[in-house]
Each structure stands twice: as C-alpha cells, then as structure tokens.
C-alpha cells in the first residue's frame, strides 16, 4: 500500500444521508475539478481485494461532479481518479465529502471538506510525496558516493517514520487515517516497498498492534480489523525471541495472513501489482538471471507458461540482479511479468533467503505453498490449482 497504491484518495450538500431504491444508506462525494473538461473522473473503492470501480463521469466545462454509493458499515477507503492520479480518502458512513482541485495539481494540492479523516489523509499524502521527491533527488545525485546516498535515504526514512508514528499512528489509532498511515508504501526510482513492515521489524509491529487493538475494540467484525490483527500477530511471532511468546491480541482472529502485495516496475518502468492478478493461479518467483542454472530454468518455465497460461496461469517474476542492464536484456522477450527490485524488501517480506525461491498463489490471492513445500512437481501443483 503506497502513496501511489493506497495512493491507496464547493459546497456541501444539505442532506447527510441518502437512500437508494432498496433503502441502503449512501454517502456522497461531490465537488469540482477545474480545467479538466472532457476528461473522465472515476470513483474507486480501495478494497483489500484490490481496486474496484464504482462510478464515473465525463467532466463538463464547470468541472462539477457528484457520486453517490452505498455506505460502508465500517471505515473504508476510496479514491477519485483522474488519469493516473488519485486523491485518496475515507468514508465512515452516510457522510458528504467535498473536493475541489485543479487539473494540473489534482492529487498534490486539493481541498477537502466534510471529513476529518480525509483531511488527515491529505496531510499524510503530501508528506509522503515530499519524502519520495527527496529520495529520488538523492538517488539522482551523481556527485555523491553510493554509501552516502544510502545513509542519507535511511536517515530520511527514519525521521519520517518517527514523525508519522507520533503524529498520526499513536495519536489516534482508532481513526481511519492511522490505518492509512501504517499501510503506506514508498516508490523510489527502482521499486515500491512497504514503509512500515511488521513481518521483520519489531518497532513496526508496535504500530500495527496499536491500531489492531483500537480497531478490534471498535470494529471487531470488519475485514480490515482481521487483516491488521493477523499482520500484527504474525509480526510478533516472526520478531519475538525464540524463548518468548508474545501474543496479546484475540487468538480467535488468527487466520492465514493475507497475501502481501508487491508492486514493482518492469523494463518499461510500468508498475505491476501482485494483487491485480486475483482470479489467476500465480507463481511468484524470486530469482537471479545471472545464476548459472537460470537459462535452463527459464526454458522449463517457458514450457509451463505456454502450456497453462491460457487456462489462467501467470508468472510474476522478481529479479534481484545487481546489473539492471543485464536484467533488462535477459527478460526482454519473456512472455510473463518480469519486475526488478534492488533493496530486497519484497524478498524480505516473504522470508526468502535462497534464490531461486517461488510461491504458488491460488485464484483467491491466497498463498498456498513455497517451493520447498512442493513434494510432487511444479506442473502437478499448478494443474491442481487450476482445477
């Protein structure tokens, strides 16, 4: 979940609650986008299963718009999308939220009224954007030594996380904006990675656990509560000393931790999200194209892909080669999704210590097995999941 992926968000209407033909309570999003005549504006739901389109409108000269949709029973997240830019916001119930923006600064400089959480989300998004700009500027600073660049970026990230913890996560953990804050992702020149990662950082576990405890008290039946509780519990188990058992949350909330999303660029810098492949059987593969066994392994993977791709099989291959030029040449003609990362964050999130390592994911975006658990053959496992 990134400024770009959680990335994934005038006057107020007089009525607060609306009812549809089936008396379902509704919320309202309205406002105006200046200088955007003829463009399509979309209302999207940023669900745990991925982005879902709700409604759209072609903007006229005045830029006015209004969307109405069924109100969620618990806090949920939505976005207004114009082209590739999104304004992220949250909805609690039957509220009316109003936005005004200019086309040239749609997602970076807009106003929002009617929603305290959405105002806070705007603050976080702007801080996040500033951080990304600083990181990219450092990465492009050719006169600095690589080690100095890394140290400077680490300092920026540390200071930013401390500020977010104090002012947005620990301050009001029961609020939707606190949930949004802890789920941020950062995109640099090479990859997108989770800013707060509870699966291997014990300090980050505290952030997740704080929000999980607050949400469990207020929204015990919400899917997001279950998800963040699972992440906190799994993080506690992963980072606790081997002689210490640390589980303070409701044990009944433990279930298989949902799929950890990966969002990385291909050779054309297009970002591909792992969760966008829901509905397909996916092989998530961590590899090095420069490894001696890579050519033969790639040949076998191509045979498997060509045989089962039309039936719903996909490969999401994450390369960790240091030589980016070599990686681009190696995967240029491969038919599946080939992405690259340099910091190993996705590899760490999935607990990968040896390369190559792959994971099998079913059509529901659920992790089924990793390569060391496959006792038959990869093909047999894929065939079973495709049934």
N, C-alpha and C positions, 0 to 999 in steps of 0.2 A: 504494500500500500504506500504510494508515492505521492509527492506534491503533484505529479503528473497523473499516478494511478489512483489515488484516493482524493489524486488531483483530479486511489479517490478520493465543484461546488465552487414624483410618483406618489404616488399616493396609495394609501392603504384602502382596501375595500371596507365598507361599513360593516358587513356581516363577517363573523368569525367562523361560523360553522355552515357547511353546505351539505345537502343530502342529494344523493342520486336517486334514480328511479327505484332502487331496491333499498332506499333509506340508509345506505352506507355513508357514514360521516366522511367528509372530504377536507382536504387542505387546498389552499390556493397559493399559487406563485404568479406574481404579476410584475409589471414594470415596463421599462423601455430601454432599447439599445439604439443609440444614435449612430447615424452614418452606416447603417447596415441594411439598407433597402435591397430587397430581393434575396437575401440570404436566409437559410433555414436555421431556426433555433430549436434545439431539442431539449426535452425534459427527460432525464435518465435516472433510474434507480441504481445506486451503487451497492448491490447486494453482496452477500458472502459468496454467492454462486457466480458473480460476475456482473457486468453492466447490462441492464435491461432497459430498453427504450419504452417510454410511457406515452409520450405525445410529441408533436412537432408543429411548428407554424412558420409560414413564409412571412418575413417581416416586411411591412409596408414602409412608406416614407417617414411616418411618425415614429416607427420603431416600437410601437406599443405591443405588448403580448400579455396573455393570461392563460395559465394552465390550472386545471383542477384535477385532483386524483384522490383515490381512496386513502384515508388517513391511516397511518400505521398504529398498531396497538402499543408499540414501544418505540423509543427513539430510533430513527433510521436516517440514512444518508442519501442525498440526491445531488444531481448536478444539472446546471444549464450548460449545454454545449453549443458552441458556435465554431464551425470548422474543427480544428484540432484543440481548441482552447476550452477549458471547463471552469466554471465557478461552482465550487463545492459548498454544500450547505446541509443542515439537518432539519428534520421535521419531527415534532413530538406528538402532535395530534391534529386537531382541526384549526390550525393557525393560518394566517395570511402573511406571507413574506414578500416584500417588495424589493426589487433590484433596479438600479439604474447604472448604465455603463456606456462608454463609447467603444465603437468597434476596434479602434486602434489600441485600446487598453482594456479589452474586455475582461480578462482574468486577473490583471495586475492592479487595476485601480478602479474599483466599482464601489457603489454604496449599497448597503443593505439595511432594511428596517423591518421591525416586527419579529425578530428572532435573536435573542441574546446569544444562543449557541452559534448561530450563523455569523454573527459579528466576530465572535472569538475565533471561529474557523478562518475567517478572512485574515485576522491578525496572524494566525499561525502560517497560513499560506504565504503571506507576504514575507514573513521572517524566513520561511523555508526557501522562497525564491531568492532572497538576498544571499543566503548561505550557498545555494547552488551556484550563483554567479561568482561568489568568492572562490569556491573550489575550482570551478572551470578556469577562472583567471589564473590561479596558481598553477594548474596543470599546463597552461599555455605559456607559462613564464620560462622562456628558453634560457635565460641567464642564470637561473637557479640550479643548484645540484639536485638530482632526484631525491636524495635523502632529505635535503632541506625542504623540498616541496611536500614530501610525505609528513614530515614533522609539523609543518605549518598547517596542513589539512587536518591532521589529528588534533591539533590544538583548537582549531575552529570547531570541529565536531564535538569535542569535549565541552567547550564553553557553551555551545548551542544547546547540547543536551541538558546541561545543568540549568540553563535558563528555562527551558521548556518544562523540566521536572518541577521547578519551583513555582513557576507562574501559571502553568496550565494542567499538569498532571496531578500533583499533590494538593493543589489549591482547592479544586472542586472535582474530585474523582468521579462523582456521581453524574456529572454533566456529559452531554454528548461530545462536546469539544475536547474533553480529556481523553475520551476513547479515540477520537480522531488524531489527537496529538501523539499518542503512543504507537499508533499504526502508521506513522509517516515513513515514506521511502525517499531516498535522495538519489538523483540521477546526475552522474558526472559525465565526463567525455567517453567513458568506457562501459559503464554499466549502471544498473539501478539496484540499490540494496536497501535492506530494512535498517532504519536508524536505531530503533530500539529492538534488540533481538534477544528474547528471553531464553532461547534454547541453548545459548552458550555463554551468556553474560549475566552473572548473578545480580549485578546492580540493576540491569534491565528487568530482571524477574520481579524486583520490588515494585517497579512501575506497573507491570501487568497485574500483579497480585493486589495492589491497592485499588485499581479500577475494578478488578474482578470481584473483590469483596463488596465494594459500593454497589455495583450493578446487580450482584446476586441478592442484595437486600431489597432493591427497588424493582428489578425486572427479572425475577427468578426463572420465568418461563421463556425468556427471549433467546433466540438463536445466538445473538451476539454475546449474551452472557455466558452461554455454554462454550462458545468458541474461545473467549478470552480466559475463562476459568481453565479450560483444557490447556491453553498455552502456558498459563502461569504454573499449573501443576506439573506439566511436562518440563518446564524450565527449572522448577525446584528439584525435580528428580535428576535432571541432567547435571546440575551445577552443585548439588549438595555433596558434602564429603561422604565417602562410602560408608562410614560408620554412623551417619546421621540421617534420620528420616525427617523430612520437612514437608508435611502436607497439612496446611491449616484450613484449606477450603473444603467444601462439601464433597465428600468422596463420591456421592451419587452423581456428580456432574462429570465424572471421568468417563470419557469415551475415546475412541480413536481420534487423535488430533487431526484436524482437517488439513488438507493439502496446503503446504507453504508455497505461496506464489513466487514465481521467478519471472522477472521482466528484464530481458537483456537484448542488446542490439545485434542484428545480423550484419553482413558485409556492406549493406547499403545504409546502415545506421537506423534501420526500422526496428522499433521495439516490439518484441514478441512476448506475450504473457502466457505462462503455462496454463493458467486457469481458463484462458479463452478456448482451450481445446476440450472443454467439457463436452461429453457426447461421443468422444473417441477413446479408443484404447491407446495409451501413450507409453512409449519407452522414453523415460528421462535419462539421458546418458551423459555422464561426466567423463571427458576423455582428453587425451593429448594426441594431436595429429602427428606430432613429431616422434611418437613412440615407435619402436621397431615393428611391433605387431599391428600397427594401425592400418596399413594398406590391406592386409588380408582380412582384418576385422571389418573394415569398411565395405569390402567386397561382399561379405556374408550379410551384412546389414542391408546392403542394397537389394540383394536377392529376397530377403524377408520383406522389405518395404514394398518392392514391386509386386510381390505375391498377395499381400494383405492390405495394402493402402486403400484400395477401392472398397474394402469391406469395413473400413473405419479405423485402421491402424495408422498411427502417426509417431514420428520420432522427433523429440525435442533434444537436440544435442548441444551440450555446453562444453566448449573447448577452453582449456586453460593454458594454451601455448603462450610463452612469453613473446615469441616472434609473431606479431599480428599480421605482417605481410605474408608469412608462410601459411598462417591460418586461412587468410582470405583466398590464397591460391588453392589450398587443399580442399576447401568446401565450396568453391565457386560453382561447381557443376553438380553438387549433390542435391537430390530432389526433396529432402526433408528440411526441417527447420534447424539451421545452424547458427548458433549465437556464441558470444565470447565474453569472458569476464577476466579481469586482471587481479582483483583483490581476493578472490576465493570466497566471497561472502555466501554465495549460493551453495558452494561445496561445504562450507562450514555449517550452514543451516541444516543440511541434510546429513551431516555427520560422516562425510566421505573422507577417508584417509588414504585410500589407494585408488590409482587410476589404471585402467578404466573401471568404473562402477556404474551400474544402471539401476533404475527403479521402474517397476511396472505400475501403471495407474489405470483404474477401470473407467468406464464411461461416466461414472458419477463424480469424477475428480477425486477419487479416494485412492490413497497409496495402498497397494496390495502386497508387493514383495520387493526386496532389493536383490541384486544379483547373487549374493552369497546364500540366499534362501531358496534359490531355484534348484530343485533336485532332479528335474527331468531335462528338458531343453527349453531354450528361449522360445522356439517356434511353438512347442506344445502349450506353453503358458499363454502365449498370445492367442492361439486358437481358442483356448478355454475362455479367455476374457471376451473374445469377440462373439461368443455364442449368445 
